[in-house]
Amino acid sequence: GWFPIIDDLCGKIQKMINEKRIEMFEFECIKEKYGSLRIVPHKYCKEVEILIRLAINRASVTCEECSKHIIYNQDSDCSDDSCGATDDYYYNKLCDDCKKI
């Protein structure tokens, strides 16, 4: 679900490297934690940090299974499981279709 977002991010970073706007770039880690995409760069680069923030924001409204856009009910208190919390406190960013699976 989030792979297209990560692939797009890497493509934009590669373009910056090819244009010699930044040097070679590495990630420390890319993972999901508490229902959020986490991207940790190996070293700080302002231009890449902006792209990372955009990717994380995009992932926050994207199903991590199927890449569909997620619409949240702003009035939810999570009692109906709309926030993605499960009994073992694992959080998911899932669309309504993927929640049913």
Secondary structure, DSSP 4 states (H G I P E B T S, - for coil): --HHHHHHHHHHHHHHHHTTSS----EEEEEEETTEEEEEESS--HHHHHHHHHHHHHHTTB-TTT--B----TT--STTSTT-B-TT--B----HHHHT-
